[in-house]
Amino acid sequence: MHILAKVAGGEVDEHYDVLQAFFAEGADGSGLVMTFQRQLSAEEPWNGDPSTDDYFNNSYCITFGLEVVYGGLEQVSFLDFQGCFYFSDHAAADLGTGRLLVVDFEVSEQDRQQFQQFLREAVTWGVPSQIPQFNGSAFKSSIMEAEAPNTQPNEPQEGTKASNHRSDHLKLKFISQEQLDRERGNPPPSPGHIVHRLSDLLSDLSHSELEFVSQEQLDRERGNPPDDVAGSNEPSLEDIEYLSNSTPFQQKICDSLRGLGWIDTDICNFLIQLENMREHIRAELRMKGQSETDIQKFEDICKTNMKDFSYLRRSGANRALEEYQTELYLLHENKRQRRVMLNEE
């Protein structure tokens, strides 16, 4: 499905206790409207059961027209003013978009960036399995770091707010507890207080099953390797296992990237993103009735004409720039693969 969006952005509404990103076809907010919402008064960070399949109170929601789904966004890719949204099978069926929704944003740079910032805030809360992968134009990690739009609960101007089709969904401004305490004039607890409180918890037998998890492990379970691990020269056991089971084609890429100064952890992430791209395309081809034999033929063609990545050298001098260049490469490569395998322009 392909949409031209003439309005896009994000908003925080304390009255409805909701944060949302949205875009619409019409400049006045008419036509097809899609919103990505999350409840702001919910516990931050999310602390539920990762294995739950009840997403109603444990994930973001997506509205499209009068349809609503909870979770279901698998990947978001941006190349300039074009965004590609990949949905799970159940979300695609309920929303009626198909697995892939391509949106051309005919909006200002400021509105596009605002939409991206709010989108990331909205859909990175909740069950880890429903948090999408982000590729492309630098998504800021927090709307609070951006030149924040007005977050007061004023009535939004007509034509700049997407319709909220469920009155039980909300809109919000979310900040850290530390920032909240500072705004209320309450200084953060002293290190000594924290140590005493932790000691009390550990001495309580009711907390005997308390499990300590490193930030590295927590990030990996969420699918987000931390910065220090991403830049570490020591690959994890998972990375070693993944590379040891790589195909000849992947091994060739691996050898080339090592020659460009890449570490194994970054190589794993690169290969996984490439494989995710192909898996999305395979799924779309199967939905169109293509046989596995034909799909393999398309893949073989893609492999022989893979976009050159010899300029993606890594020195560590400017990691942010290196990662940004890699994201752009993956976006262009994804576009090339879709052109070859799905005949998309």
C-alpha positions as CSV (number, residue, x, y, z in Angstrom):
1,M,0.0,0.0,0.0
2,H,1.3,3.5,-0.9
3,I,0.1,6.8,0.8
4,L,1.0,10.4,0.2
5,A,0.9,12.2,3.6
6,K,0.5,16.0,3.6
7,V,0.4,16.4,7.3
8,A,2.5,14.6,10.0
9,G,3.7,15.2,13.5
10,G,3.4,14.2,17.1
11,E,1.7,15.5,20.2
12,V,1.5,15.0,23.9
13,D,-2.0,15.4,25.5
14,E,-2.0,15.4,29.3
15,H,-5.8,15.6,29.3
16,Y,-6.2,12.3,27.5
17,D,-2.9,10.9,28.9
18,V,-1.6,10.0,25.5
19,L,1.5,10.4,23.4
20,Q,1.1,9.9,19.7
21,A,2.7,10.2,16.3
22,F,0.4,10.6,13.3
23,F,0.2,11.3,9.6
24,A,-2.8,12.0,7.3
25,E,-3.4,12.2,3.6
26,G,-5.1,15.6,3.6
27,A,-3.4,18.8,4.7
28,D,-6.5,19.4,6.8
29,G,-6.2,16.0,8.5
30,S,-8.8,14.4,6.2
31,G,-8.5,11.2,4.2
32,L,-6.6,8.2,5.6
33,V,-5.1,8.8,9.0
34,M,-2.7,6.6,10.9
35,T,-1.7,7.1,14.5
36,F,0.8,5.4,16.8
37,Q,-0.2,5.9,20.5
38,R,0.9,4.9,23.9
39,Q,-0.5,5.6,27.3
40,L,1.8,8.0,29.2
41,S,0.7,7.3,32.8
42,A,1.8,3.7,32.4
43,E,4.9,2.5,34.3
44,E,8.1,3.6,32.6
45,P,10.0,1.5,31.7
46,W,7.6,-1.3,31.0
47,N,8.0,-4.0,33.6
48,G,5.5,-6.7,32.5
49,D,5.8,-10.4,31.4
50,P,7.8,-10.5,28.2
51,S,6.1,-13.8,27.2
52,T,2.6,-12.3,27.4
53,D,0.4,-12.2,24.3
54,D,-2.0,-9.7,25.8
55,Y,-0.9,-6.5,24.2
56,F,-3.9,-4.3,25.3
57,N,-2.2,-2.9,28.3
58,N,1.3,-4.0,27.4
59,S,2.1,-2.3,24.2
60,Y,1.4,0.7,21.9
61,C,-1.6,0.8,19.6
62,I,-2.0,1.7,16.0
63,T,-5.1,3.2,14.5
64,F,-5.9,3.4,10.8
65,G,-9.3,4.7,9.9
66,L,-11.6,3.0,12.4
67,E,-9.3,0.0,12.9
68,V,-7.2,-0.5,16.0
69,V,-4.4,-3.0,16.7
70,Y,-2.1,-3.4,19.7
71,G,1.6,-4.0,18.8
72,G,2.3,-5.4,15.4
73,L,4.8,-2.9,13.9
74,E,7.9,-4.9,13.0
75,Q,10.2,-2.5,11.2
76,V,10.4,1.2,10.2
77,S,12.8,2.4,7.6
78,F,13.3,6.0,6.4
79,L,15.1,7.4,3.4
80,D,14.7,11.1,3.3
81,F,11.0,11.8,3.1
82,Q,9.9,8.3,2.4
83,G,9.0,5.9,5.2
84,C,8.4,2.1,5.0
85,F,6.4,0.5,7.7
86,Y,6.4,-3.3,8.0
87,F,3.6,-4.9,9.9
88,S,3.0,-8.4,11.3
89,D,0.5,-10.6,9.6
90,H,-2.2,-10.0,12.1
91,A,-1.7,-6.2,12.2
92,A,-1.6,-6.1,8.4
93,A,-4.8,-8.0,8.1
94,D,-6.7,-6.0,10.8
95,L,-5.5,-2.6,9.5
96,G,-6.0,-3.6,5.8
97,T,-2.6,-2.1,4.8
98,G,-0.8,-5.3,3.7
99,R,2.6,-6.2,5.3
100,L,4.2,-3.1,3.8
101,L,3.0,0.5,3.9
102,V,5.0,3.0,2.0
103,V,4.4,6.7,3.0
104,D,5.8,9.7,1.1
105,F,5.8,12.6,3.4
106,E,5.0,15.9,1.7
107,V,5.7,17.9,4.9
108,S,8.3,20.2,6.3
109,E,11.6,18.9,7.6
110,Q,10.6,20.0,11.1
111,D,7.3,18.0,10.9
112,R,9.0,14.9,9.6
113,Q,11.6,15.0,12.4
114,Q,8.8,15.6,14.9
115,F,6.9,12.6,13.6
116,Q,10.0,10.4,13.8
117,Q,10.8,11.5,17.3
118,F,7.3,10.9,18.6
119,L,7.0,7.6,16.7
120,R,10.0,6.2,18.4
121,E,8.8,7.3,21.8
122,A,5.3,5.7,21.1
123,V,6.3,2.3,19.8
124,T,9.4,1.5,22.0
125,W,7.3,0.9,25.1
126,G,5.9,-2.5,26.1
127,V,6.4,-6.1,25.2
128,P,9.9,-6.4,23.7
129,S,8.6,-8.7,20.9
130,Q,6.4,-5.9,19.6
131,I,9.1,-3.2,19.5
132,P,10.1,-2.5,15.9
133,Q,13.5,-2.2,14.4
134,F,14.4,1.3,13.2
135,N,16.5,2.1,10.2
136,G,17.4,5.3,8.4
137,S,17.3,9.0,9.2
138,A,18.6,9.5,12.7
139,F,15.7,8.8,15.1
140,K,16.3,10.7,18.3
141,S,16.0,8.5,21.4
142,S,13.8,11.0,23.2
143,I,11.4,13.8,22.3
144,M,12.6,15.5,25.4
145,E,16.0,16.0,23.7
146,A,14.5,17.6,20.7
147,E,13.4,21.2,20.4
148,A,10.2,20.1,22.1
149,P,6.9,21.1,20.7
150,N,4.3,22.6,23.0
151,T,3.2,19.9,25.4
152,Q,0.6,21.9,27.3
153,P,-2.9,20.4,27.1
154,N,-4.3,23.2,24.9
155,E,-6.8,22.4,22.3
156,P,-4.9,21.5,19.1
157,Q,-5.3,23.6,16.0
158,E,-7.8,22.2,13.5
159,G,-6.1,20.3,10.7
160,T,-2.9,19.4,12.6
161,K,-4.2,16.7,14.9
162,A,-5.1,13.2,13.8
163,S,-8.5,11.9,14.9
164,N,-8.5,9.8,18.1
165,H,-10.9,7.0,17.3
166,R,-10.9,5.4,20.7
167,S,-11.8,7.6,23.7
168,D,-10.2,5.2,26.0
169,H,-6.8,6.0,24.6
170,L,-4.8,8.9,25.9
171,K,-2.0,11.4,25.2
172,L,0.9,12.4,27.5
173,K,4.2,14.1,28.4
174,F,6.5,11.6,29.9
175,I,9.7,12.5,31.8
176,S,12.2,10.7,34.0
177,Q,11.5,10.4,37.7
178,E,14.7,12.4,38.4
179,Q,13.4,15.3,36.2
180,L,10.0,15.1,37.8
181,D,11.6,15.3,41.3
182,R,13.6,18.3,40.2
183,E,10.6,20.1,38.8
184,R,8.8,19.5,42.1
185,G,11.7,20.7,44.2
186,N,12.5,17.2,45.5
187,P,16.3,16.4,45.3
188,P,17.1,12.9,44.2
189,P,17.9,10.4,46.9
190,S,21.4,10.3,48.2
191,P,23.7,7.3,47.3
192,G,23.6,6.4,50.9
193,H,19.8,6.2,51.0
194,I,19.9,4.0,47.9
195,V,22.4,1.6,49.5
196,H,20.4,1.3,52.7
197,R,17.2,0.7,50.7
198,L,18.8,-2.0,48.6
199,S,20.2,-3.6,51.8
200,D,16.7,-3.7,53.3
201,L,15.3,-5.3,50.1
202,L,18.0,-8.0,50.1
203,S,17.5,-8.8,53.7
204,D,13.8,-9.4,53.1
205,L,13.2,-13.1,52.4
206,S,10.2,-12.2,50.2
207,H,12.8,-10.9,47.7
208,S,14.8,-14.1,47.7
209,E,14.0,-14.7,44.1
210,L,15.3,-11.3,43.0
211,E,17.4,-11.7,39.9
212,F,20.1,-9.3,39.0
213,V,20.5,-8.7,35.2
214,S,23.2,-6.7,33.6
215,Q,22.3,-3.8,31.4
216,E,24.0,-5.7,28.5
217,Q,21.8,-8.7,29.0
218,L,18.7,-6.5,29.4
219,D,19.5,-4.7,26.1
220,R,20.2,-8.0,24.3
221,E,16.8,-9.4,25.4
222,R,15.2,-6.3,24.0
223,G,17.1,-6.7,20.8
224,N,19.2,-3.5,21.4
225,P,22.9,-4.1,22.0
226,P,24.3,-1.4,24.2
227,D,26.8,1.1,22.9
228,D,29.7,-0.3,24.9
229,V,29.0,-3.8,23.6
230,A,28.5,-2.5,20.1
231,G,31.9,-0.9,20.3
232,S,33.6,-3.8,22.1
233,N,36.3,-5.9,20.4
234,E,35.1,-9.0,22.2
235,P,32.1,-10.7,20.5
236,S,29.5,-12.3,22.6
237,L,28.8,-16.0,22.6
238,E,25.7,-15.3,20.5
239,D,27.7,-13.4,18.0
240,I,30.3,-16.2,17.7
241,E,27.6,-18.8,17.3
242,Y,25.8,-16.7,14.6
243,L,29.0,-16.2,12.6
244,S,30.0,-19.8,12.9
245,N,26.7,-20.8,11.3
246,S,26.8,-18.2,8.5
247,T,26.2,-19.2,4.9
248,P,29.1,-18.9,2.3
249,F,27.5,-15.7,1.0
250,Q,27.4,-14.2,4.5
251,Q,30.9,-15.4,5.2
252,K,32.1,-13.5,2.2
253,I,30.5,-10.3,3.5
254,C,32.0,-11.0,6.9
255,D,35.5,-11.3,5.5
256,S,35.1,-8.1,3.5
257,L,33.8,-6.1,6.5
258,R,36.6,-7.4,8.7
259,G,39.0,-6.0,6.0
260,L,37.3,-2.6,6.4
261,G,37.9,-2.6,10.2
262,W,34.6,-3.9,11.4
263,I,34.3,-5.9,14.7
264,D,32.3,-9.1,14.8
265,T,29.5,-7.6,16.9
266,D,28.8,-4.9,14.3
267,I,29.1,-7.5,11.5
268,C,26.5,-9.6,13.2
269,N,24.1,-6.7,13.4
270,F,24.7,-5.9,9.7
271,L,24.1,-9.5,8.6
272,I,21.0,-9.8,10.7
273,Q,19.5,-6.6,9.2
274,L,20.2,-7.9,5.7
275,E,18.5,-11.1,6.5
276,N,15.5,-9.3,8.0
277,M,15.1,-7.4,4.8
278,R,15.1,-10.5,2.7
279,E,12.7,-12.3,5.0
280,H,10.2,-9.4,4.7
281,I,10.5,-9.6,0.9
282,R,10.2,-13.4,0.9
283,A,7.0,-13.1,2.9
284,E,5.5,-10.7,0.5
285,L,6.5,-12.9,-2.5
286,R,4.8,-15.9,-0.8
287,M,1.7,-13.8,-0.2
288,K,1.7,-13.1,-4.0
289,G,1.8,-16.8,-4.8
290,Q,5.5,-17.0,-5.8
291,S,7.0,-20.5,-5.5
292,E,10.1,-21.1,-3.3
293,T,12.1,-21.9,-6.5
294,D,11.3,-18.5,-8.0
295,I,12.0,-16.7,-4.7
296,Q,15.4,-18.4,-4.6
297,K,16.1,-17.3,-8.2
298,F,15.4,-13.7,-7.2
299,E,17.6,-14.0,-4.2
300,D,20.5,-15.3,-6.3
301,I,20.2,-12.3,-8.6
302,C,20.2,-10.0,-5.6
303,K,23.4,-11.6,-4.2
304,T,25.3,-11.2,-7.5
305,N,24.5,-7.5,-7.7
306,M,24.7,-6.4,-4.1
307,K,25.4,-2.7,-3.7
308,D,29.1,-2.0,-3.1
309,F,29.9,-1.3,0.6
310,S,33.7,-0.9,0.3
311,Y,33.4,2.8,1.5
312,L,32.0,1.7,4.9
313,R,35.3,1.7,6.6
314,R,35.4,1.7,10.4
315,S,38.0,3.5,12.5
316,G,36.0,4.4,15.6
317,A,36.9,8.1,15.2
318,N,33.3,9.0,14.6
319,R,31.1,6.1,15.4
320,A,27.8,8.0,15.0
321,L,28.7,9.0,11.5
322,E,29.9,5.4,10.7
323,E,26.6,4.0,11.9
324,Y,24.6,6.6,10.0
325,Q,26.4,5.7,6.8
326,T,25.6,2.1,7.4
327,E,21.9,2.8,7.9
328,L,21.8,4.7,4.6
329,Y,23.6,1.9,2.9
330,L,21.1,-0.6,4.2
331,L,18.2,1.5,3.1
332,H,19.5,1.8,-0.4
333,E,20.3,-1.9,-0.5
334,N,16.7,-2.7,0.7
335,K,15.3,-0.5,-2.0
336,R,17.5,-2.2,-4.6
337,Q,16.4,-5.7,-3.4
338,R,12.7,-4.7,-3.5
339,R,13.2,-3.4,-7.0
340,V,14.7,-6.6,-8.2
341,M,12.5,-9.1,-6.3
342,L,9.2,-7.2,-6.2
343,N,9.6,-5.0,-9.2
344,E,9.1,-1.8,-7.1
345,E,10.2,1.5,-8.4
